[in-house]
Amino acid sequence: MERKLARSRKDKMLGGVCGGFAEYFCWASWMVRFAYVLISILSAAFPGILIYILLWIFMPLKAEE
């Protein structure tokens, strides 16, 4: 079965973007969220928010299982 990067349907807090990355890379979702917040803070927050919104829009939603 081919793995595809997609937003998570079940592991989401806002849009499922971080949950989707966590499922794709087989990482814990809290680690992905923590890294995302840390990177966003260190980059003055705005680019991180903009990237998240763009991923939320353009990243497909995971198909129903």
VMD Tcl script that draws the C-alpha trace (Angstrom):
set ca {
  {0.00 0.00 0.00}
  {1.37 3.39 -0.99}
  {1.67 6.01 1.75}
  {0.52 9.51 0.88}
  {0.87 12.66 2.91}
  {-2.61 13.82 3.90}
  {-4.31 15.65 6.74}
  {-5.47 13.36 9.53}
  {-9.16 12.81 10.14}
  {-8.78 11.47 13.68}
  {-5.61 13.07 15.09}
  {-6.30 16.76 14.75}
  {-6.54 19.82 16.93}
  {-7.23 22.39 14.26}
  {-6.90 21.20 10.68}
  {-5.16 17.84 10.97}
  {-1.92 19.04 9.34}
  {0.42 18.12 12.19}
  {-1.48 14.89 12.78}
  {-1.06 14.03 9.10}
  {2.70 14.61 9.25}
  {2.89 12.50 12.42}
  {1.02 9.61 10.79}
  {3.12 9.82 7.61}
  {6.47 9.76 9.44}
  {5.24 7.41 12.24}
  {6.04 9.96 14.93}
  {4.09 10.99 18.01}
  {1.75 13.85 17.16}
  {2.76 15.85 20.24}
  {6.36 15.87 18.98}
  {5.31 17.24 15.59}
  {3.13 19.91 17.22}
  {5.89 20.87 19.66}
  {8.46 21.16 16.85}
  {6.03 23.20 14.74}
  {5.33 25.66 17.57}
  {9.01 25.95 18.40}
  {9.96 26.62 14.77}
  {7.09 29.12 14.43}
  {8.18 31.05 17.52}
  {11.80 31.14 16.43}
  {10.80 32.45 12.98}
  {8.66 35.32 14.35}
  {5.44 33.22 14.21}
  {3.94 34.74 11.03}
  {5.63 32.46 8.47}
  {4.63 29.40 10.52}
  {1.00 30.47 10.65}
  {0.95 31.22 6.93}
  {2.54 27.86 6.07}
  {0.03 26.02 8.28}
  {-2.91 27.75 6.60}
  {-1.53 26.95 3.14}
  {-0.99 23.30 4.10}
  {-4.52 23.19 5.53}
  {-5.89 24.43 2.20}
  {-3.74 22.41 -0.22}
  {-3.00 19.18 1.69}
  {-5.69 16.59 0.88}
  {-7.79 15.08 3.64}
  {-7.02 11.42 4.33}
  {-9.50 9.01 2.77}
  {-11.97 7.24 5.04}
  {-10.74 3.86 6.21}
}
mol new
graphics top color blue
foreach p $ca { graphics top sphere $p radius 0.5 }
foreach p [lrange $ca 0 end-1] q [lrange $ca 1 end] { graphics top cylinder $p $q radius 0.2 }
display resetview
